[in-house]
Amino acid sequence: MVPSRDRCSTFGPTEVDLLHSIFEQILEEKGVESSGERANEIAARLIRIYQSGVRDVVMLKKLSMRPRE
């Protein structure tokens, strides 16, 4: 598991790799192209959730996959 950082505005290589992996999994499962509005929304949501302190991979994925509100 990735160590927690308090609302850090930058990500280290390990965090970038983790977020990228989760992002790719979500896109594949949702059938979303890696470019475009929907992918941008998913990426932004994933980053916000991570920055809020969620570090559990399953929870990050679950919360990031929620339908648009």
N, C-alpha and C positions, 0 to 999 in steps of 0.2 A: 504494500500500500504506500501511496505517496504521502510524505509528511505534510501536515497542515500548515498553511501560511495564512496569516490574518489579512484578508482582503488585499492581497498583493496585486499590483497593477502589471507586473511582468511575470512571465512563466519561464522556468528553467527547462532544459532539454527533456528531462524525464516527464515533466508535466505536459509539455507540448506533444511528446510521443503518446502519452496516455490519452489526452483529449483528441488527438488525431485518430487514434485507434477506435475510440468510442464513436466519434463522428462517422467514420467509415462504416462501422457496424450498423449504425442507425440508418444511414443512407441506403445500405444494401437491404436491410430488413424492410424499409419503407418503399423501396424502389424509386428513390429520388436521385436525380442527376447531381453530380458534385458541384455544378455551377447553377446559378439561378437563385431566384428569390426564396424558394422553399429551403434550399440548402443553407442559405445565409441566415434564415430565421432559426433553423436548427442549431447552427454553429453559435449564434448569438445567445440562444437560450442555454446551451451547454456551458458556455463560458460564464454566463451570469450565475448559473447554479453552482458551478465550481467555485467561483469567487465568493459565493454566499457561505461557503464552508463545507459543502457536501463533498466527501472524498470517496465514498463507497461506489465502486464501479457500477454495480447493479442499480443503485439508486440514481446515479448520474444518468445512466441510460434510460431508465424508466421515466424520470422527470423530464428529460429532454425530448422524449418521444410523444409526450402529451400533445393532443391535437391543438391547433391554433385556437386562441381565445378571442 
